[in-house]
Amino acid sequence: MWGRASAGIVVGFLVAAGLTGLVAWLPPGHWQAALVPSLIAFIPLWMLAAIWAFSFRTAARAWALLGASAAGIFLLLWLLRLSGAVQ
């Protein structure tokens, strides 16, 4: 249980941070206009990621899949930035 909880807190933070970046960058217009709504969305996203960690059978699977999700989200943000789709 503690392993899944720590995965939800630590790696869930990274998942929520990446999703917050997507929420801030993907809507049309300047990212500054979406800054406050994306920051407001951060806490519920982090809570959802923490709850998601408890859906896995083992802590190792929670760490692995949440970590892979976080890596995928940050890779997507990096690719969007390289392509010029976001500022």
C-alpha positions as CSV (number, residue, x, y, z in Angstrom):
1,M,0.0,0.0,0.0
2,W,2.8,2.5,0.9
3,G,4.5,1.8,-2.4
4,R,1.4,2.6,-4.4
5,A,0.8,5.7,-2.3
6,S,4.3,7.0,-2.8
7,A,4.0,6.3,-6.5
8,G,0.8,8.3,-6.6
9,I,2.3,11.2,-4.7
10,V,5.7,11.4,-6.4
11,V,5.1,10.2,-9.9
12,G,1.5,11.4,-9.8
13,F,2.9,14.9,-9.3
14,L,4.9,14.6,-12.5
15,V,1.8,13.3,-14.4
16,A,-0.2,16.2,-13.1
17,A,2.5,18.7,-13.9
18,G,2.8,17.4,-17.5
19,L,-1.0,17.5,-18.0
20,T,-1.0,21.0,-16.6
21,G,1.5,22.0,-19.2
22,L,-0.7,20.5,-21.9
23,V,-3.7,22.3,-20.5
24,A,-1.8,25.6,-20.6
25,W,-0.2,25.2,-24.0
26,L,-2.8,23.4,-26.2
27,P,-5.8,25.9,-26.2
28,P,-5.6,28.5,-28.9
29,G,-4.2,31.9,-27.9
30,H,-1.4,32.8,-25.6
31,W,-0.4,30.4,-22.9
32,Q,-0.7,33.3,-20.4
33,A,-4.4,33.3,-20.8
34,A,-4.7,29.7,-19.8
35,L,-2.2,29.9,-16.9
36,V,-4.7,30.4,-14.1
37,P,-7.2,27.7,-15.3
38,S,-4.3,25.2,-15.7
39,L,-3.0,25.9,-12.2
40,I,-6.4,25.4,-10.8
41,A,-6.6,22.1,-12.6
42,F,-3.3,20.9,-11.2
43,I,-4.6,19.7,-7.8
44,P,-7.6,17.7,-9.2
45,L,-5.2,16.1,-11.8
46,W,-2.7,15.2,-9.0
47,M,-5.5,13.7,-7.0
48,L,-6.7,11.6,-10.0
49,A,-3.2,10.4,-10.6
50,A,-2.8,9.4,-6.9
51,I,-6.1,7.6,-7.1
52,W,-5.0,5.9,-10.3
53,A,-2.0,4.5,-8.5
54,F,-4.3,2.4,-6.3
55,S,-5.9,0.7,-9.3
56,F,-2.7,-1.3,-9.9
57,R,-2.1,-4.6,-8.2
58,T,1.5,-4.0,-7.2
59,A,3.6,-1.0,-6.3
60,A,6.1,-1.8,-9.0
61,R,3.4,-1.7,-11.7
62,A,2.1,1.6,-10.4
63,W,5.6,3.1,-10.4
64,A,6.3,1.7,-13.9
65,L,3.0,2.8,-15.6
66,L,2.7,6.1,-13.9
67,G,6.4,6.8,-14.7
68,A,5.8,5.8,-18.3
69,S,2.8,8.0,-18.5
70,A,4.7,11.0,-17.1
71,A,7.6,10.3,-19.5
72,G,5.1,10.1,-22.4
73,I,3.4,13.4,-21.4
74,F,6.7,15.2,-21.1
75,L,7.9,13.7,-24.5
76,L,4.7,15.0,-26.1
77,L,5.3,18.5,-24.6
78,W,8.9,18.4,-25.9
79,L,7.8,17.3,-29.4
80,L,5.1,20.0,-29.5
81,R,7.7,22.6,-28.6
82,L,10.2,21.3,-31.2
83,S,7.5,21.3,-33.9
84,G,6.6,24.9,-33.1
85,A,3.0,24.1,-32.3
86,V,3.5,25.7,-28.9
87,Q,5.7,28.6,-27.7
